Amino acid sequence: MLKAPYFADNALGEVLFHEIGHHIHTTQAPEFKECEDVAEKWRKRLTRIYFRKRYWYLLPIAYMLYPLSWLIKRVSRFHE
């Protein structure tokens, strides 16, 4: 599965952007919060920016699939 660029980027980006988040927190934008929380916030932000630039052509598909994912979550919660 890691041979597919999207999944490889996602796997690498999880770790890389988290560590970059630590660096940004230390050097550029210190916050008075837990270091891991700040790094996770930066990871999410950097991941969003990267994937929007690199995989912009998947956005229309994601927008079409979002209602379906919402419905699946709701139905699975109902069956618990």
N, C-alpha and C positions, 0 to 999 in steps of 0.2 A: 504494500500500500504506500510505502514511503517513496516509491519510484514516481508516483504522481506528484507533480510540482506543488499543487495546492496543499496536499497532506504533508509533504516534506517541509514546506514553508511554515505550516501551522505547528508542526512538532518542534522545529528549530526556533521559531519565533516565540513560543511559550517561554523557553529558558532565556534566550538572548534578550528579548525585550524586558523581561523581569530584571535581569542583571543590569541592563542599561538604565532601568528605572532606579535601581540603587545608586548608580553613578549620578544620575540627574538629581536625585534627592540630596546626595552629599555635596555636590559641587555647584549646582545652579539654582535649585528651588527647594531649600530646606523647609520642612514642615514639622510642626510639633505634634506628630502622630507616630504610631508604631511604624518602624521602618518597612516591615513586610507589607503592611496595608498600603503605604505610599508606593512601594515598588509594584504592587499588583494594580494599583490605579494607573500608573504609568504604562504597565504592560498592556492593559486593555486599550488605553489611548493610542499607543504606538502601533499595536496590532491593527486597530481600526484604520489608522492612517495608511499603513502599509498595504493592507488588503484592498482598500478602496482604490489605491493607485495601481496596484499590480493586477488585481482581478476585477476591474471595473465592469467588465462585460458580464459578470455573474450577478450583479445587483438586480437587474430585472427579474431574473429567475428567483432570487432570494425574496423579492417583494411578492412574487406570485405564490411562493411556497409558505410564506409567513402565516396566512390564515389557516392553511392546512396544519401546520405545526401547532398553532394555537388550539385548533379543534382536537388534535390528537392528545395534547396535554390535558385538556378539559375532560375528554372521555376517559382517559386513563385514571384521572383523579376520581371520577364518578364510580369506577369499578373497584376502587380500593376498599 
